[in-house]
Amino acid sequence: MSARARIQTTARIVKEIVRKEFAQIRQDRRMIGLSLGAPLLQVLLLGYAATTDIRYSTMAVCDLDRSPESREFVREFSSSGYFVPGAVLESVSEVDREIESGDAAAALVLPAGFGRDILARRRPQVQMIFDGADANNANILAAYANQIVISYSQELLASYAMSGSSGRTALVIPEPRIWFNPDLRSSHFMVPGVVALVLMIITMTLTSLAIVKEKEAGTLEQLMVTPVTPFQLVLGKLIPFVIIGFADVLLVLGIARFWFEVPMRGSILLLFSLSGLFILTTLGLGLFVSTIARSQQQAMLIAQFFFFMPFIFLSGFTFPIANMPTLIQYSTLLIPLRYFMEILRGIFLRGAGIAELWPQAAALLAIGTVIFTLSVLRFRKTLE
């Protein structure tokens, strides 16, 4: 058979596999073990991950004064427990890069003459900049910063009173600036995360259920004795869900942009391309679930308790990753949903490009390639 004839035969077989009808669901007793073991795992994970306290947020510092007074003021922030020192910036123009890349959740800008104004008992103004992509975190961090400034001012007043000096007293007046989400609309933060969740659930669930249906109906065994190769079967099963996945990307992005009015500040083409990497991962996970489950109920339980729930709680969608214990934070590095949420929020809210998002894209590509390859190999082994 010529190469062209083989391609035509493969295309015809794949087309027929894509269009097949699937049988109905049947019961499986193994679901009992899953319904008991999986919730136990979830309770253990949530016991560590479920915290809403915000501490140790990275703060970039641009000290244009470099005086003892300015250094003391910065120490007030670093010793508070709410902020940890980040990059030391030489100019205000560098603040944009730190916030946009996500390397800092806040930035502190001290103007030249800060220390001179303090000693002269004038009222210097400092600037605090927050990443408003997460409206809740920005609000809380702004409140923390305001408390720190008030506490510093009260210490100055107390020192003047103890020295017995009179005259004007120095006060620091903060000027908060919230970027990327100035109105602090929580929907701007939550909706991109919902987009990622919907895409994951739909593509992964459909892929796993479609193949498990073949097992329940017994048609998978029938296909194994036909001239259909494992490659053709895998291809025929996954092509429809690749198409569905990209259609879902367009749908949910349209809802986020035009219904919820989430601003799209970045490249839609870049977002669509990086969504393909995430779909690669979810299809691989769906294929992997189908090799374990013997029924559709089992497939749903495995997907829900061992993938959906951990991904939701450990991806940063519900709880800030920075507030989790160190061991849990390291485990989130294996969660592909974490990187895709960072990509979505970066492109939607910050207008980030590939220069800022390449670490997340590289991690997503690596995880997706490994998961998809191992899942395909395992699926082919079950067929053989």
FIBA-431260 format. One record per residue (C-alpha): residue number from 0; chain; x, y, z. Coordinates in nm, 4 decimals. Each point is the difference from the previous one (the first is absolute). Last residue first. Example, Ala and Ser with C-alpha at 12.3 -4.5 7.8 and 13.67 -1.06 7.14 Angstrom:
2
+-----+----+----------+----------+----------+
:   i : ch :       xx :       yy :       zz :
+-----+----+----------+----------+----------+
:   1 :  A :   1.3670 :  -0.1060 :   0.7140 :
:   0 :  A :  -0.1370 :  -0.3440 :   0.0660 :
+-----+----+----------+----------+----------+
REM end
This chain:
384
+-----+----+----------+----------+----------+
:   i : ch :       xx :       yy :       zz :
+-----+----+----------+----------+----------+
: 383 :  A :  -0.2294 :  -0.4074 :   2.3156 :
: 382 :  A :  -0.2816 :   0.2418 :   0.0756 :
: 381 :  A :   0.1111 :   0.0482 :   0.3598 :
: 380 :  A :   0.3523 :   0.0702 :  -0.1225 :
: 379 :  A :  -0.1280 :   0.2596 :  -0.2451 :
: 378 :  A :  -0.1757 :   0.1794 :   0.2833 :
: 377 :  A :   0.3108 :  -0.0043 :   0.2166 :
: 376 :  A :   0.2155 :   0.1384 :  -0.2812 :
: 375 :  A :  -0.2577 :   0.2706 :  -0.0776 :
: 374 :  A :  -0.0222 :   0.0969 :   0.3669 :
: 373 :  A :   0.3788 :   0.0121 :   0.0417 :
: 372 :  A :   0.0363 :   0.2246 :  -0.3052 :
: 371 :  A :  -0.2862 :   0.2329 :   0.1009 :
: 370 :  A :   0.1217 :   0.0416 :   0.3564 :
: 369 :  A :   0.3629 :   0.0619 :  -0.0968 :
: 368 :  A :  -0.0854 :   0.2407 :  -0.2819 :
: 367 :  A :  -0.2511 :   0.1896 :   0.2126 :
: 366 :  A :   0.2408 :   0.0412 :   0.2916 :
: 365 :  A :   0.2787 :   0.1290 :  -0.2253 :
: 364 :  A :  -0.2272 :   0.2279 :  -0.2049 :
: 363 :  A :  -0.1664 :   0.1411 :   0.3118 :
: 362 :  A :   0.3378 :   0.0679 :   0.1612 :
: 361 :  A :   0.1248 :   0.1710 :  -0.3164 :
: 360 :  A :  -0.3162 :   0.2124 :  -0.0261 :
: 359 :  A :   0.0221 :   0.1015 :   0.3665 :
: 358 :  A :   0.3658 :   0.0988 :  -0.0380 :
: 357 :  A :  -0.0766 :   0.1729 :  -0.3357 :
: 356 :  A :  -0.2641 :   0.2277 :   0.1501 :
: 355 :  A :   0.1869 :   0.3303 :   0.0357 :
: 354 :  A :   0.1746 :  -0.0002 :  -0.3394 :
: 353 :  A :  -0.3008 :  -0.1811 :  -0.1484 :
: 352 :  A :  -0.2115 :   0.3066 :   0.0601 :
: 351 :  A :  -0.1755 :   0.1432 :   0.3032 :
: 350 :  A :  -0.2975 :   0.2311 :  -0.0499 :
: 349 :  A :  -0.0379 :   0.0196 :   0.3762 :
: 348 :  A :  -0.3663 :  -0.0946 :   0.0360 :
: 347 :  A :  -0.0896 :  -0.2489 :  -0.2729 :
: 346 :  A :   0.3473 :  -0.1177 :  -0.1048 :
: 345 :  A :   0.1364 :  -0.0424 :   0.3519 :
: 344 :  A :  -0.3262 :  -0.1318 :   0.1389 :
: 343 :  A :  -0.0179 :  -0.2674 :  -0.2679 :
: 342 :  A :   0.3670 :  -0.0960 :   0.0216 :
: 341 :  A :  -0.0034 :  -0.0178 :   0.3789 :
: 340 :  A :  -0.3126 :  -0.2157 :  -0.0199 :
: 339 :  A :   0.1737 :  -0.2254 :  -0.2523 :
: 338 :  A :   0.3019 :  -0.0400 :   0.2257 :
: 337 :  A :  -0.2033 :  -0.1055 :   0.3026 :
: 336 :  A :  -0.2227 :  -0.2291 :  -0.2094 :
: 335 :  A :   0.3085 :  -0.2041 :  -0.0902 :
: 334 :  A :   0.0461 :  -0.1090 :   0.3638 :
: 333 :  A :   0.3486 :  -0.1478 :   0.0499 :
: 332 :  A :   0.1426 :   0.3215 :   0.1465 :
: 331 :  A :  -0.2881 :  -0.0114 :   0.2481 :
: 330 :  A :   0.1861 :  -0.2724 :   0.1920 :
: 329 :  A :   0.2753 :   0.2474 :   0.0867 :
: 328 :  A :  -0.2532 :   0.2325 :   0.1590 :
: 327 :  A :  -0.1454 :  -0.2893 :   0.2013 :
: 326 :  A :   0.3421 :  -0.0726 :   0.1490 :
: 325 :  A :   0.0548 :   0.3676 :   0.0813 :
: 324 :  A :  -0.3267 :   0.0391 :   0.1861 :
: 323 :  A :  -0.2624 :   0.2046 :  -0.1876 :
: 322 :  A :  -0.0230 :   0.3791 :   0.0136 :
: 321 :  A :   0.1989 :   0.0591 :  -0.3196 :
: 320 :  A :  -0.2396 :  -0.2266 :  -0.1909 :
: 319 :  A :  -0.2865 :   0.2416 :   0.0582 :
: 318 :  A :  -0.3253 :  -0.1952 :   0.0546 :
: 317 :  A :  -0.2908 :  -0.0619 :  -0.2370 :
: 316 :  A :   0.1450 :   0.0231 :  -0.3512 :
: 315 :  A :   0.3591 :  -0.0322 :   0.1155 :
: 314 :  A :   0.0503 :  -0.3338 :  -0.1735 :
: 313 :  A :  -0.0071 :  -0.2126 :   0.3149 :
: 312 :  A :  -0.3706 :   0.0231 :   0.0820 :
: 311 :  A :  -0.1367 :  -0.0384 :  -0.3517 :
: 310 :  A :   0.2606 :  -0.2533 :  -0.1133 :
: 309 :  A :  -0.0523 :  -0.2145 :   0.3095 :
: 308 :  A :  -0.3781 :  -0.0018 :  -0.0604 :
: 307 :  A :   0.0093 :  -0.0675 :  -0.3733 :
: 306 :  A :   0.2742 :  -0.2644 :  -0.0050 :
: 305 :  A :  -0.0260 :  -0.2747 :   0.2611 :
: 304 :  A :  -0.3513 :   0.0605 :   0.1281 :
: 303 :  A :  -0.1826 :   0.1091 :  -0.3144 :
: 302 :  A :   0.1890 :  -0.1919 :  -0.2673 :
: 301 :  A :   0.0048 :  -0.3240 :   0.1962 :
: 300 :  A :  -0.3652 :   0.0362 :   0.0948 :
: 299 :  A :  -0.1079 :   0.0795 :  -0.3565 :
: 298 :  A :   0.1981 :  -0.2906 :  -0.1451 :
: 297 :  A :  -0.1437 :  -0.2363 :   0.2571 :
: 296 :  A :  -0.3518 :   0.1023 :  -0.0884 :
: 295 :  A :   0.0810 :  -0.0417 :  -0.3687 :
: 294 :  A :   0.1134 :  -0.3539 :   0.0549 :
: 293 :  A :   0.3202 :  -0.2025 :   0.0064 :
: 292 :  A :   0.2282 :   0.2890 :   0.0920 :
: 291 :  A :   0.3788 :  -0.0251 :  -0.0137 :
: 290 :  A :   0.0767 :   0.0301 :  -0.3737 :
: 289 :  A :  -0.2753 :   0.2601 :  -0.0420 :
: 288 :  A :   0.1560 :   0.2170 :   0.2702 :
: 287 :  A :   0.3257 :   0.0123 :  -0.1992 :
: 286 :  A :  -0.1812 :   0.1096 :  -0.3165 :
: 285 :  A :  -0.1695 :   0.2784 :   0.1950 :
: 284 :  A :   0.3356 :   0.1041 :   0.1440 :
: 283 :  A :   0.1548 :   0.0106 :  -0.3474 :
: 282 :  A :  -0.2925 :   0.2008 :  -0.1329 :
: 281 :  A :   0.0403 :   0.2424 :   0.2901 :
: 280 :  A :   0.3710 :   0.0487 :  -0.0665 :
: 279 :  A :  -0.0254 :   0.0575 :  -0.3755 :
: 278 :  A :  -0.2900 :   0.2362 :   0.0706 :
: 277 :  A :   0.2353 :   0.2045 :   0.2161 :
: 276 :  A :   0.2543 :   0.0286 :  -0.2788 :
: 275 :  A :  -0.2750 :   0.1006 :  -0.2434 :
: 274 :  A :  -0.1053 :   0.2745 :   0.2401 :
: 273 :  A :   0.3469 :   0.1439 :  -0.0523 :
: 272 :  A :  -0.0827 :   0.0572 :  -0.3663 :
: 271 :  A :  -0.3410 :   0.1544 :   0.0675 :
: 270 :  A :   0.1470 :   0.2359 :   0.2591 :
: 269 :  A :   0.2780 :   0.1030 :  -0.2372 :
: 268 :  A :  -0.2527 :   0.0666 :  -0.2764 :
: 267 :  A :  -0.2192 :   0.1991 :   0.2394 :
: 266 :  A :   0.2978 :   0.2241 :   0.0749 :
: 265 :  A :  -0.0152 :   0.1945 :   0.3244 :
: 264 :  A :  -0.2222 :   0.2630 :   0.1605 :
: 263 :  A :  -0.3266 :  -0.1929 :  -0.0160 :
: 262 :  A :  -0.2157 :   0.1803 :   0.2555 :
: 261 :  A :  -0.2526 :  -0.2135 :   0.1890 :
: 260 :  A :  -0.3402 :   0.1253 :  -0.1088 :
: 259 :  A :  -0.1894 :  -0.2854 :   0.1695 :
: 258 :  A :  -0.2192 :  -0.0544 :  -0.3051 :
: 257 :  A :   0.2259 :   0.1227 :  -0.2815 :
: 256 :  A :   0.3490 :  -0.1057 :   0.1073 :
: 255 :  A :  -0.0650 :  -0.2946 :   0.2297 :
: 254 :  A :  -0.2822 :  -0.1336 :  -0.2170 :
: 253 :  A :   0.2123 :   0.0255 :  -0.3138 :
: 252 :  A :   0.2918 :  -0.1698 :   0.1716 :
: 251 :  A :  -0.2332 :  -0.2784 :   0.1097 :
: 250 :  A :  -0.1246 :  -0.0629 :  -0.3520 :
: 249 :  A :   0.3295 :   0.0334 :  -0.1861 :
: 248 :  A :   0.1759 :  -0.2344 :   0.2408 :
: 247 :  A :  -0.2954 :  -0.2402 :  -0.0138 :
: 246 :  A :   0.0391 :  -0.0229 :  -0.3781 :
: 245 :  A :   0.3683 :  -0.0736 :   0.0560 :
: 244 :  A :  -0.0863 :  -0.2847 :   0.2327 :
: 243 :  A :  -0.2748 :  -0.1364 :  -0.2202 :
: 242 :  A :   0.2442 :  -0.0251 :  -0.2907 :
: 241 :  A :   0.2606 :  -0.1713 :   0.2166 :
: 240 :  A :  -0.2784 :  -0.2143 :   0.1397 :
: 239 :  A :  -0.1034 :  -0.1234 :  -0.3426 :
: 238 :  A :   0.3633 :  -0.0831 :  -0.0919 :
: 237 :  A :   0.0641 :  -0.2055 :   0.3158 :
: 236 :  A :  -0.1947 :  -0.3203 :  -0.0626 :
: 235 :  A :   0.0911 :  -0.0351 :  -0.3663 :
: 234 :  A :   0.3656 :   0.0586 :   0.0722 :
: 233 :  A :   0.0050 :  -0.2570 :   0.2789 :
: 232 :  A :  -0.1760 :  -0.2546 :  -0.2220 :
: 231 :  A :   0.2222 :   0.0655 :  -0.2995 :
: 230 :  A :   0.3146 :  -0.0352 :   0.2102 :
: 229 :  A :  -0.1288 :  -0.3179 :   0.1656 :
: 228 :  A :  -0.0457 :  -0.1523 :  -0.3489 :
: 227 :  A :  -0.3411 :  -0.0814 :  -0.1488 :
: 226 :  A :   0.0289 :  -0.3262 :  -0.1981 :
: 225 :  A :  -0.2725 :  -0.1452 :   0.2237 :
: 224 :  A :   0.0542 :  -0.2221 :   0.3054 :
: 223 :  A :   0.0644 :   0.3005 :   0.2296 :
: 222 :  A :  -0.3094 :   0.1777 :  -0.1283 :
: 221 :  A :  -0.2193 :  -0.2745 :   0.1446 :
: 220 :  A :   0.1667 :   0.0387 :   0.3368 :
: 219 :  A :  -0.0754 :   0.3727 :  -0.0073 :
: 218 :  A :  -0.3583 :  -0.0730 :  -0.1055 :
: 217 :  A :  -0.0737 :  -0.1742 :   0.3288 :
: 216 :  A :  -0.2682 :   0.2555 :   0.0844 :
: 215 :  A :   0.1542 :   0.0777 :   0.3354 :
: 214 :  A :   0.3512 :   0.0215 :  -0.1427 :
: 213 :  A :  -0.1108 :   0.2322 :  -0.2814 :
: 212 :  A :  -0.1763 :   0.2175 :   0.2540 :
: 211 :  A :   0.3296 :   0.0239 :   0.1858 :
: 210 :  A :   0.1530 :   0.1614 :  -0.3103 :
: 209 :  A :  -0.2621 :   0.2736 :  -0.0253 :
: 208 :  A :  -0.0108 :   0.0548 :   0.3744 :
: 207 :  A :   0.3724 :   0.0739 :   0.0297 :
: 206 :  A :   0.0101 :   0.2448 :  -0.2912 :
: 205 :  A :  -0.3228 :   0.1771 :   0.0926 :
: 204 :  A :   0.1082 :   0.0499 :   0.3589 :
: 203 :  A :   0.3462 :   0.1348 :  -0.0823 :
: 202 :  A :  -0.1170 :   0.2435 :  -0.2677 :
: 201 :  A :  -0.2975 :   0.1326 :   0.1975 :
: 200 :  A :   0.1601 :   0.0220 :   0.3436 :
: 199 :  A :   0.3227 :   0.1642 :  -0.1135 :
: 198 :  A :  -0.1665 :   0.2609 :  -0.2217 :
: 197 :  A :  -0.2521 :   0.0852 :   0.2695 :
: 196 :  A :   0.2737 :   0.0392 :   0.2610 :
: 195 :  A :   0.2179 :   0.2213 :  -0.2207 :
: 194 :  A :  -0.2890 :   0.2318 :  -0.0837 :
: 193 :  A :  -0.0969 :   0.0094 :   0.3678 :
: 192 :  A :   0.3489 :   0.1281 :   0.0810 :
: 191 :  A :  -0.0364 :   0.2721 :  -0.2627 :
: 190 :  A :  -0.3331 :   0.0898 :   0.1655 :
: 189 :  A :   0.1340 :   0.0287 :   0.3552 :
: 188 :  A :   0.2458 :   0.2884 :  -0.0287 :
: 187 :  A :  -0.2023 :   0.2371 :  -0.2155 :
: 186 :  A :  -0.3096 :  -0.1152 :   0.1870 :
: 185 :  A :   0.1536 :   0.1341 :   0.3220 :
: 184 :  A :  -0.0324 :   0.3563 :  -0.1263 :
: 183 :  A :   0.2718 :   0.2023 :   0.1706 :
: 182 :  A :  -0.0955 :   0.3164 :  -0.1936 :
: 181 :  A :   0.3672 :   0.0603 :  -0.0855 :
: 180 :  A :   0.0498 :  -0.3509 :  -0.1423 :
: 179 :  A :   0.3268 :   0.0011 :  -0.1961 :
: 178 :  A :   0.1750 :   0.2281 :   0.2512 :
: 177 :  A :  -0.0940 :   0.1149 :   0.3487 :
: 176 :  A :   0.1697 :   0.3185 :   0.1197 :
: 175 :  A :   0.0114 :   0.0886 :   0.3706 :
: 174 :  A :   0.1166 :   0.3494 :   0.0991 :
: 173 :  A :   0.1318 :  -0.0189 :   0.3568 :
: 172 :  A :   0.0416 :   0.3189 :   0.2057 :
: 171 :  A :   0.2916 :  -0.0141 :   0.2403 :
: 170 :  A :  -0.0352 :   0.2374 :   0.2934 :
: 169 :  A :   0.2613 :   0.2305 :   0.1457 :
: 168 :  A :  -0.0861 :   0.2098 :   0.3019 :
: 167 :  A :  -0.0096 :   0.3763 :   0.0003 :
: 166 :  A :   0.1377 :   0.1796 :   0.3040 :
: 165 :  A :   0.1060 :  -0.1223 :   0.3387 :
: 164 :  A :   0.2745 :  -0.2180 :   0.1353 :
: 163 :  A :  -0.0301 :  -0.1753 :   0.3356 :
: 162 :  A :   0.2149 :  -0.2904 :  -0.1154 :
: 161 :  A :  -0.2648 :  -0.2461 :   0.1188 :
: 160 :  A :  -0.2728 :   0.1816 :  -0.1921 :
: 159 :  A :   0.2036 :   0.0068 :  -0.3186 :
: 158 :  A :   0.0721 :  -0.3745 :   0.0302 :
: 157 :  A :  -0.3696 :  -0.0717 :   0.0543 :
: 156 :  A :  -0.0981 :   0.1978 :  -0.3077 :
: 155 :  A :   0.2539 :  -0.1888 :  -0.2084 :
: 154 :  A :  -0.1252 :  -0.3327 :   0.1338 :
: 153 :  A :  -0.3544 :   0.1033 :  -0.0905 :
: 152 :  A :   0.1115 :   0.0737 :  -0.3553 :
: 151 :  A :   0.1557 :  -0.3441 :  -0.0305 :
: 150 :  A :  -0.3192 :  -0.1661 :   0.1293 :
: 149 :  A :  -0.2087 :   0.1957 :  -0.2501 :
: 148 :  A :   0.2323 :  -0.1060 :  -0.2821 :
: 147 :  A :  -0.0176 :  -0.3657 :   0.1057 :
: 146 :  A :  -0.3789 :   0.0117 :   0.0243 :
: 145 :  A :  -0.0281 :   0.1515 :  -0.3480 :
: 144 :  A :   0.2230 :  -0.2716 :  -0.1400 :
: 143 :  A :  -0.2163 :  -0.2713 :   0.1568 :
: 142 :  A :  -0.3162 :   0.1582 :  -0.1425 :
: 141 :  A :   0.1578 :   0.0163 :  -0.3459 :
: 140 :  A :   0.1036 :  -0.3652 :   0.0363 :
: 139 :  A :  -0.3583 :  -0.0993 :   0.0814 :
: 138 :  A :  -0.1513 :   0.1879 :  -0.2923 :
: 137 :  A :   0.2640 :  -0.1258 :  -0.2435 :
: 136 :  A :  -0.0471 :  -0.3590 :   0.1175 :
: 135 :  A :  -0.3749 :   0.0151 :  -0.0577 :
: 134 :  A :   0.0292 :   0.1694 :  -0.3388 :
: 133 :  A :   0.2476 :  -0.2520 :  -0.1412 :
: 132 :  A :   0.0939 :   0.1656 :  -0.3307 :
: 131 :  A :   0.0349 :   0.3145 :   0.2134 :
: 130 :  A :   0.3762 :  -0.0392 :   0.0406 :
: 129 :  A :   0.0816 :   0.2717 :   0.2517 :
: 128 :  A :   0.1996 :   0.3235 :  -0.0153 :
: 127 :  A :   0.0904 :   0.1942 :   0.3136 :
: 126 :  A :   0.1257 :   0.3556 :  -0.0400 :
: 125 :  A :   0.1577 :   0.2101 :   0.2722 :
: 124 :  A :  -0.0838 :   0.3597 :   0.0881 :
: 123 :  A :   0.2083 :   0.2045 :   0.2381 :
: 122 :  A :  -0.1729 :   0.2112 :   0.2676 :
: 121 :  A :   0.2407 :   0.2525 :   0.1392 :
: 120 :  A :   0.1616 :  -0.0389 :   0.3358 :
: 119 :  A :   0.3368 :   0.1320 :  -0.1243 :
: 118 :  A :   0.1602 :  -0.3322 :   0.0949 :
: 117 :  A :  -0.2740 :  -0.1912 :  -0.1814 :
: 116 :  A :   0.0204 :   0.2271 :  -0.3034 :
: 115 :  A :   0.3753 :  -0.0486 :  -0.0234 :
: 114 :  A :  -0.0434 :  -0.3775 :   0.0251 :
: 113 :  A :  -0.2460 :  -0.0081 :  -0.2908 :
: 112 :  A :   0.2061 :   0.2394 :  -0.2108 :
: 111 :  A :   0.0011 :  -0.2255 :  -0.3065 :
: 110 :  A :  -0.3291 :  -0.1848 :  -0.0257 :
: 109 :  A :  -0.0714 :  -0.3416 :   0.1568 :
: 108 :  A :  -0.1772 :  -0.2478 :  -0.2286 :
: 107 :  A :  -0.1363 :  -0.3230 :   0.1504 :
: 106 :  A :  -0.1108 :  -0.2774 :  -0.2339 :
: 105 :  A :  -0.2578 :  -0.2723 :   0.0503 :
: 104 :  A :  -0.0761 :  -0.3567 :  -0.1092 :
: 103 :  A :   0.3489 :  -0.0429 :  -0.1417 :
: 102 :  A :   0.1422 :  -0.2466 :  -0.2529 :
: 101 :  A :  -0.3341 :  -0.0078 :  -0.1824 :
: 100 :  A :   0.1589 :   0.0969 :  -0.3309 :
:  99 :  A :  -0.2175 :   0.3100 :  -0.0238 :
:  98 :  A :   0.0767 :   0.1122 :   0.3549 :
:  97 :  A :   0.3771 :  -0.0223 :  -0.0351 :
:  96 :  A :   0.0060 :   0.1420 :  -0.3537 :
:  95 :  A :  -0.2126 :   0.3011 :   0.0876 :
:  94 :  A :   0.2124 :   0.0813 :   0.3053 :
:  93 :  A :   0.3098 :   0.0368 :  -0.2174 :
:  92 :  A :  -0.1115 :   0.3439 :  -0.1231 :
:  91 :  A :   0.0141 :   0.1304 :   0.3572 :
:  90 :  A :   0.3778 :  -0.0248 :  -0.0005 :
:  89 :  A :   0.2795 :  -0.1956 :   0.1689 :
:  88 :  A :  -0.2087 :  -0.2879 :   0.1243 :
:  87 :  A :   0.0835 :  -0.2352 :   0.2866 :
:  86 :  A :  -0.1816 :  -0.3233 :  -0.0780 :
:  85 :  A :  -0.1992 :  -0.1675 :   0.2718 :
:  84 :  A :  -0.0113 :   0.0661 :   0.3703 :
:  83 :  A :  -0.2642 :  -0.2004 :   0.1874 :
:  82 :  A :  -0.3391 :   0.1477 :   0.0870 :
:  81 :  A :  -0.2698 :  -0.0964 :   0.2502 :
:  80 :  A :   0.2313 :  -0.1097 :   0.2783 :
:  79 :  A :   0.0374 :   0.3585 :   0.1220 :
:  78 :  A :   0.3795 :  -0.0053 :   0.0047 :
:  77 :  A :   0.0345 :   0.0609 :  -0.3744 :
:  76 :  A :  -0.2457 :   0.2905 :   0.0053 :
:  75 :  A :   0.1490 :   0.1891 :   0.2953 :
:  74 :  A :   0.3431 :  -0.0759 :  -0.1441 :
:  73 :  A :  -0.0894 :   0.2125 :  -0.3024 :
:  72 :  A :  -0.0612 :   0.2995 :   0.2307 :
:  71 :  A :   0.3337 :  -0.0534 :   0.1699 :
:  70 :  A :   0.1722 :  -0.0018 :  -0.3353 :
:  69 :  A :  -0.1737 :   0.3252 :  -0.0933 :
:  68 :  A :   0.1072 :   0.1651 :   0.3265 :
:  67 :  A :   0.3587 :  -0.1156 :  -0.0355 :
:  66 :  A :   0.0064 :   0.1577 :  -0.3481 :
:  65 :  A :  -0.0087 :  -0.1715 :  -0.3377 :
:  64 :  A :  -0.2360 :   0.2630 :  -0.1460 :
:  63 :  A :  -0.1122 :  -0.1610 :  -0.3266 :
:  62 :  A :  -0.0979 :  -0.3221 :   0.1764 :
:  61 :  A :  -0.1843 :  -0.2193 :  -0.2531 :
:  60 :  A :  -0.1035 :  -0.3084 :   0.1927 :
:  59 :  A :  -0.1663 :  -0.3129 :  -0.1376 :
:  58 :  A :  -0.2365 :  -0.1741 :   0.2408 :
:  57 :  A :  -0.0526 :  -0.3764 :   0.0079 :
:  56 :  A :  -0.2971 :  -0.1069 :   0.2097 :
:  55 :  A :   0.1039 :  -0.1699 :   0.3220 :
:  54 :  A :  -0.3468 :  -0.0321 :   0.1454 :
:  53 :  A :  -0.3571 :  -0.0108 :  -0.1263 :
:  52 :  A :  -0.2369 :  -0.2081 :   0.2115 :
:  51 :  A :  -0.2635 :  -0.1820 :  -0.2063 :
:  50 :  A :   0.0892 :  -0.3537 :   0.0986 :
:  49 :  A :  -0.1301 :  -0.3278 :  -0.1400 :
:  48 :  A :   0.3215 :  -0.1702 :  -0.1196 :
:  47 :  A :   0.1005 :  -0.2016 :   0.3046 :
:  46 :  A :  -0.3328 :  -0.1484 :   0.1141 :
:  45 :  A :  -0.1121 :   0.0092 :  -0.3614 :
:  44 :  A :   0.2567 :  -0.2615 :  -0.1001 :
:  43 :  A :  -0.0807 :  -0.2376 :   0.2828 :
:  42 :  A :  -0.3754 :   0.0362 :  -0.0523 :
:  41 :  A :   0.0416 :  -0.0667 :  -0.3740 :
:  40 :  A :   0.1971 :  -0.3192 :   0.0586 :
:  39 :  A :  -0.2710 :  -0.1321 :   0.2274 :
:  38 :  A :  -0.2614 :   0.0914 :  -0.2601 :
:  37 :  A :   0.1915 :  -0.2117 :  -0.2576 :
:  36 :  A :   0.0290 :  -0.3115 :   0.2128 :
:  35 :  A :  -0.3681 :  -0.0444 :   0.0858 :
:  34 :  A :  -0.1758 :   0.0692 :  -0.3321 :
:  33 :  A :   0.2849 :  -0.1669 :  -0.1895 :
:  32 :  A :  -0.0329 :  -0.3223 :   0.1966 :
:  31 :  A :  -0.3745 :  -0.0070 :  -0.0586 :
:  30 :  A :   0.0451 :   0.0755 :  -0.3726 :
:  29 :  A :   0.1725 :  -0.3369 :  -0.0372 :
:  28 :  A :  -0.3456 :  -0.1589 :   0.0068 :
:  27 :  A :  -0.0686 :   0.0908 :  -0.3645 :
:  26 :  A :  -0.3354 :   0.0895 :  -0.1602 :
:  25 :  A :  -0.0677 :   0.0389 :  -0.3699 :
:  24 :  A :  -0.0321 :   0.3055 :  -0.2181 :
:  23 :  A :  -0.1499 :  -0.0030 :  -0.3470 :
:  22 :  A :   0.1543 :  -0.0759 :  -0.3362 :
:  21 :  A :   0.1914 :   0.2323 :  -0.2289 :
:  20 :  A :  -0.0829 :   0.0979 :  -0.3583 :
:  19 :  A :   0.2893 :   0.0255 :  -0.2393 :
:  18 :  A :   0.0734 :   0.3097 :  -0.2027 :
:  17 :  A :   0.3613 :   0.0452 :   0.1066 :
:  16 :  A :   0.0758 :  -0.3681 :  -0.0605 :
:  15 :  A :  -0.1362 :   0.0252 :  -0.3531 :
:  14 :  A :   0.2168 :   0.3007 :  -0.0798 :
:  13 :  A :   0.3049 :  -0.1711 :   0.1428 :
:  12 :  A :  -0.0594 :  -0.2998 :  -0.2263 :
:  11 :  A :  -0.0369 :   0.2171 :  -0.3113 :
:  10 :  A :   0.3066 :   0.2085 :   0.0825 :
:   9 :  A :   0.2058 :  -0.3113 :   0.0656 :
:   8 :  A :  -0.1074 :  -0.1519 :  -0.3316 :
:   7 :  A :   0.0803 :   0.3222 :  -0.1868 :
:   6 :  A :   0.3411 :   0.0218 :   0.1656 :
:   5 :  A :   0.0719 :  -0.3648 :  -0.0818 :
:   4 :  A :  -0.1047 :   0.0570 :  -0.3622 :
:   3 :  A :   0.2319 :   0.2970 :  -0.0287 :
:   2 :  A :   0.2886 :  -0.1969 :   0.1465 :
:   1 :  A :  -0.0531 :  -0.2782 :  -0.2522 :
:   0 :  A :  -0.1345 :  -0.3403 :   0.0959 :
+-----+----+----------+----------+----------+
REM end
